[in-house]
């Protein structure tokens, strides 16, 4: 099962809550996938254009709870008029009157995601989106999301307006707003593991680079000292440089601090570096 389907099945399980929140969620489902009117026989109909059976059942459950409308039951003129007063034309954004409370806006986002939302596999990347048929609906959806201090953007993809979030933190916040707490914990765990792996990789790469740098520097130092020994003679060096050269040849893999401890008297890291640089400078002069 995809992660997106897991989120939808969790959200579809949210049935309770106040009636005004159920109305807001139903408003989203009608706005993004609903349809109503008269059939060929002149009878009133209400339904949803959905392939996901779990989400479809959620839609009809909300109809039953908010309007006492059951499947395969004839609708009255009064019921349809009341329905139209609340939801209006489905070509337009949802009725703002239904989204005045924060809890209702949360329910609205939940219904919108059930109908038109998707989320990528967090193992591969972070991307959550809502695909809207009209720009006005996309703008309303983005506005509702931003009221929870979550950054969302709109992009035109073929003939659709897509509201999307790419930041992992923003996706986590939106899952929390919609009430997908199980999916949220799974995503957070994956984010933590991914960040730990990235942190470890950065440290390993840094340490590897430092080791490589140290080994290369030591190799150059030894080459210079061997050159001096052959073409100049270590006995001609000042005592401090001669001792440094001999210690470096004796301990080719030792870091600077350890080399300094082998000198008599001991010398600090900066002092060792200074002497080795002097040896390298002398070697370069002789090579020229």
C-alpha positions in Angstrom: 0.0 0.0 0.0 1.3 3.4 -0.9 2.0 6.0 1.8 -0.6 8.3 0.1 -3.3 5.6 0.5 -2.3 5.0 4.1 -2.9 8.6 4.9 -6.3 8.6 3.1 -7.4 5.5 5.0 -6.4 7.1 8.3 -8.2 10.3 7.4 -11.3 8.5 6.2 -11.6 7.0 9.7 -12.3 10.4 11.2 -16.1 10.4 11.4 -16.9 12.1 14.7 -16.7 15.7 15.6 -19.3 18.5 15.7 -21.8 18.8 12.9 -20.3 22.1 11.7 -17.0 20.3 11.1 -18.7 17.5 9.3 -20.4 20.1 7.1 -17.0 21.7 6.3 -15.5 18.3 5.4 -18.5 17.5 3.2 -18.1 20.9 1.6 -14.6 20.1 0.6 -15.6 16.7 -0.8 -18.5 18.2 -2.8 -16.3 21.0 -4.1 -13.5 18.7 -5.3 -15.4 15.6 -6.3 -19.1 16.0 -5.7 -22.0 16.2 -8.2 -25.7 16.8 -7.8 -28.7 17.6 -10.0 -31.5 15.6 -11.7 -31.2 12.3 -13.5 -32.8 11.3 -16.7 -36.0 10.5 -14.9 -36.2 14.0 -13.3 -35.2 12.8 -9.8 -32.7 14.7 -7.6 -29.3 13.0 -7.2 -26.2 13.6 -5.1 -23.0 11.7 -5.5 -19.2 11.7 -5.8 -16.8 11.1 -8.6 -14.3 8.9 -6.7 -12.5 5.7 -7.3 -11.3 5.1 -3.8 -14.0 3.1 -2.1 -12.9 4.1 1.4 -13.1 7.7 0.6 -16.5 7.2 -1.2 -17.9 5.6 1.9 -16.7 8.5 3.9 -18.6 10.9 1.6 -21.9 9.0 2.0 -21.3 8.7 5.7 -21.1 12.5 5.9 -24.2 12.9 3.8 -26.1 10.6 6.2 -24.8 12.4 9.3 -25.3 16.0 8.1 -28.5 15.7 6.0 -29.9 12.2 7.0 -29.5 11.3 3.3 -29.0 7.6 2.6 -28.0 5.9 -0.6 -30.7 4.8 -3.0 -33.3 7.0 -1.2 -35.3 9.6 -3.2 -34.5 13.2 -2.3 -37.1 15.8 -1.7 -37.2 19.3 -3.2 -36.7 20.8 0.3 -33.6 18.7 0.9 -32.1 19.8 -2.4 -32.8 23.5 -1.7 -31.2 23.2 1.7 -28.2 21.4 0.2 -27.8 24.1 -2.5 -28.0 26.9 0.0 -25.0 25.5 1.9 -22.9 24.3 -1.1 -24.0 26.4 -4.0 -22.5 25.9 -7.4 -19.9 23.2 -7.4 -18.0 25.2 -10.0 -17.2 27.8 -7.4 -15.0 27.6 -4.2 -16.6 26.2 -1.1 -18.9 28.5 1.0 -16.6 30.6 3.2 -19.4 30.7 5.9 -18.6 27.0 6.5 -14.9 27.7 7.2 -15.0 30.4 9.9 -13.8 28.2 12.7 -10.3 26.7 12.9 -11.7 23.2 13.6 -13.8 23.5 10.4 -10.8 24.6 8.3 -9.0 21.5 9.6 -11.9 19.3 8.5 -12.1 21.1 5.1 -8.4 20.3 4.5 -9.0 16.7 5.5 -11.9 16.4 3.0 -9.9 18.1 0.3 -6.9 15.7 0.7 -9.3 12.7 0.6 -10.6 13.7 -2.8 -7.7 15.4 -4.6 -4.6 15.1 -2.4 -1.5 12.9 -2.7 1.8 12.5 -0.9 5.0 11.0 -2.1 6.8 8.1 -0.5 8.9 9.8 2.3 11.7 7.3 1.7 12.2 8.9 -1.7 11.4 12.6 -1.0 9.0 15.1 0.4 6.1 16.3 -1.7 2.4 16.8 -0.9 -0.1 18.2 -3.4 -3.8 18.9 -4.2 -4.8 18.9 -7.8 -7.6 21.4 -8.5 -9.7 21.8 -11.6 -10.1 25.6 -11.1 -7.7 28.3 -10.0 -10.2 29.8 -7.7 -10.5 26.5 -5.7 -6.7 26.2 -5.6 -6.4 29.8 -4.2 -9.0 29.1 -1.5 -7.2 25.9 -0.6 -3.8 27.6 -0.3 -5.4 30.4 1.8 -6.8 27.8 4.2 -3.4 26.1 4.5 -1.6 29.3 5.1 -3.9 30.2 7.9 -2.1 27.4 9.8 1.3 29.1 9.1 2.2 26.5 6.4 3.8 27.7 3.2 2.0 26.4 0.1 2.5 27.3 -3.6 0.4 26.9 -6.7 1.7 25.7 -10.1 -0.1 25.2 -13.4 0.3 21.6 -14.6 -1.4 21.1 -18.0 -5.0 22.2 -17.3 -4.9 21.8 -13.6 -3.9 24.1 -10.8 -1.7 22.2 -8.2 -1.3 23.4 -4.6 1.9 21.8 -3.3 4.2 21.7 -0.3 7.8 20.4 -0.6 9.3 21.1 2.8 9.2 18.1 5.1 8.4 20.3 8.1 5.4 21.8 6.3 4.1 18.4 5.3 4.4 17.2 8.9 2.5 20.3 10.1 -0.3 19.7 7.5 -0.7 16.0 8.5 -1.1 17.2 12.1 -3.7 19.8 11.1 -5.7 17.2 9.1 -5.5 14.7 11.9 -3.3 12.0 10.3 -1.3 11.4 13.4 -0.2 7.9 12.7 1.2 8.9 9.3 2.8 11.9 10.9 4.7 9.7 13.3 5.8 7.4 10.5 7.0 10.4 8.5 8.8 12.0 11.4 10.6 8.7 12.2 11.8 8.5 8.6 12.9 12.1 8.6 14.9 11.5 11.8 16.6 8.4 10.3 17.3 10.2 7.1 18.8 13.2 8.9 20.9 10.9 11.1 22.2 9.0 8.0 23.0 12.3 6.3 24.8 13.6 9.4 26.9 10.4 9.7 27.8 10.6 6.0 28.8 14.2 6.3 31.0 13.4 9.4 32.5 10.3 7.6 33.2 12.3 4.5 34.8 15.1 6.6 37.0 12.7 8.5 38.0 10.9 5.3 38.9 14.2 3.7 41.0 15.2 6.8 42.8 11.8 6.8 43.5 12.1 3.1 44.8 15.6 3.6 47.0 14.5 6.5 48.4 11.5 4.6 49.2 13.6 1.5 50.9 16.3 3.7 53.0 13.6 5.4 54.0 12.1 2.1 55.2 15.4 0.8 57.1 16.1 4.0 58.9 12.8 3.8 59.7 13.2 0.1 61.3 16.6 0.9 63.3 15.2 3.8 64.6 12.3 1.7 65.5 14.8 -1.0 67.4 16.9 1.5 69.2 13.8 2.9 70.4 12.8 -0.6 71.2 16.2 -2.1 72.1 18.3 1.0 72.8 16.1 4.0 70.7 16.1 7.2 73.9 16.8 9.2 74.1 20.3 7.6 70.7 21.2 8.9 70.3 23.3 12.1 69.8 21.0 15.1 66.1 21.8 15.5 65.4 21.0 11.8 67.7 17.9 11.8 65.8 16.5 14.8 62.5 17.3 13.2 63.5 15.5 9.9 64.7 12.4 11.8 61.5 12.2 13.9 59.3 12.5 10.8 61.2 9.7 9.0 61.0 7.5 12.1 57.2 8.2 12.5 55.8 8.6 9.0 52.2 8.2 10.0 52.1 10.2 13.2 50.1 13.5 13.3 51.8 16.8 14.1 50.9 16.7 17.8 52.4 13.3 18.3 55.6 14.2 16.4 56.1 17.1 18.7 56.0 14.8 21.7 58.9 12.8 20.3 61.2 15.8 20.1 63.5 16.8 23.0 62.3 19.1 24.4 58.7 18.5 23.2 57.3 21.0 20.8 53.7 22.0 20.2 51.7 21.4 17.0 52.4 24.8 15.6 56.1 24.5 16.3 56.2 21.2 14.4 54.4 22.6 11.5 56.7 25.6 11.3 59.8 23.3 11.2 58.4 21.0 8.6 57.5 24.0 6.5 61.2 25.2 6.8 62.4 21.8 5.6 60.0 21.9 2.6 61.1 25.5 1.7 64.8 24.4 1.8 64.0 21.4 -0.4 62.2 23.6 -2.9 65.1 26.0 -3.1 67.5 23.1 -3.8 65.2 21.7 -6.5 65.2 25.0 -8.3 
